[in-house]
Amino acid sequence: MSAARREPIAPDDPRMRDYTDAQITTLLGELHTRGAKFGIRWGSAATLGGTVDGRILIDFGNAPVATLLNLLHLLRDTERNDLWES
């Protein structure tokens, strides 16, 4: 069974301004946990106070929060598909 098609979140999506450092730190923890089995490891990824147009940047190449959220969506969808195939 395949997951419903989800459109990626755009970096300039206005909702990206609502995330706090604490929320992003929690999402990074989830990325580390979910991504480990796929070899996705950004131990140094963190929020370092940088922003562009009011959006917090994550220090793994100064990626916008949308990149983190899109990656987490992909990992969650993969896990969900793995459960259906088991």
C-alpha positions as CSV (number, residue, x, y, z in Angstrom):
1,M,0.0,0.0,0.0
2,S,1.4,3.4,-0.9
3,A,1.1,6.6,1.1
4,A,-1.0,9.4,-0.2
5,R,1.0,11.9,-2.2
6,R,2.2,14.7,-0.1
7,E,3.4,18.0,-1.5
8,P,6.7,19.2,-0.1
9,I,6.7,22.2,2.2
10,A,8.2,25.2,0.5
11,P,11.0,27.0,2.3
12,D,9.1,30.3,2.1
13,D,5.8,28.8,3.5
14,P,4.6,31.4,6.1
15,R,4.0,28.6,8.7
16,M,7.8,28.1,8.9
17,R,8.0,31.3,10.9
18,D,6.0,29.8,13.8
19,Y,8.6,27.2,14.8
20,T,10.7,28.0,17.9
21,D,14.2,26.8,18.6
22,A,12.9,24.3,21.2
23,Q,10.4,22.8,18.7
24,I,13.1,22.5,16.0
25,T,15.5,20.9,18.5
26,T,12.8,18.3,19.2
27,L,12.3,17.7,15.5
28,L,16.1,17.3,15.1
29,G,16.0,14.6,17.8
30,E,13.3,12.8,15.9
31,L,15.4,13.1,12.7
32,H,18.3,11.5,14.5
33,T,16.1,8.7,15.9
34,R,14.2,7.9,12.7
35,G,17.1,8.5,10.3
36,A,19.6,6.3,12.1
37,K,18.5,3.1,10.4
38,F,18.9,4.8,7.0
39,G,22.3,6.1,7.9
40,I,21.1,9.7,8.2
41,R,23.2,11.2,11.0
42,W,23.6,14.9,11.6
43,G,25.0,14.9,15.1
44,S,26.1,18.5,14.7
45,A,22.8,19.7,13.4
46,A,21.4,22.4,15.6
47,T,19.7,25.8,15.5
48,L,22.3,28.5,15.9
49,G,20.1,31.5,15.9
50,G,20.4,32.3,12.2
51,T,17.3,33.4,10.4
52,V,16.3,34.4,6.9
53,D,13.2,36.5,6.6
54,G,12.0,35.5,10.1
55,R,12.6,31.7,9.5
56,I,15.0,29.8,11.7
57,L,17.9,28.1,9.9
58,I,19.3,24.7,10.9
59,D,23.0,24.3,10.8
60,F,23.5,21.4,8.5
61,G,24.2,23.6,5.5
62,N,21.9,26.4,6.8
63,A,18.9,24.5,5.6
64,P,15.4,26.0,6.2
65,V,13.0,24.3,8.6
66,A,11.0,23.1,5.6
67,T,13.9,20.9,4.6
68,L,13.9,19.2,8.0
69,L,10.1,18.8,7.9
70,N,10.1,17.3,4.4
71,L,12.9,14.9,5.4
72,L,10.9,13.8,8.4
73,H,7.8,13.3,6.3
74,L,9.7,11.0,4.0
75,L,11.1,9.0,6.9
76,R,7.6,8.7,8.5
77,D,6.1,7.6,5.2
78,T,8.8,5.0,4.7
79,E,8.2,3.6,8.2
80,R,4.4,3.6,7.6
81,N,5.0,1.7,4.3
82,D,7.3,-0.8,6.0
83,L,4.6,-1.6,8.5
84,W,2.1,-2.3,5.7
85,E,4.6,-4.6,3.9
86,S,5.6,-6.5,7.1
